[in-house]
Amino acid sequence: MAQETITDLSLVFTPDFELILGKQLHARLQIDKEIRHLDR
């Protein structure tokens, strides 16, 4: 029973977690671009 609950929670949380990580990565790349642009 406990394992079923854990599986359900992972199914619920994984997409949001990946979305948040994706947004953080995208923001990081944008910051990198802006810093390089300022360095020139």
VENBELMO-V879656 format. One record per pair of residues at least 24 apart in sequence whose ideal C-beta (glycine too) atoms are under 6 Angstrom apart, sorted by the first residue. I is the first residue (numbers start at 1). J is the second residue. Records with the same first field share a line. If there is no record, write none. Layout:
I = J, J
This chain:
none
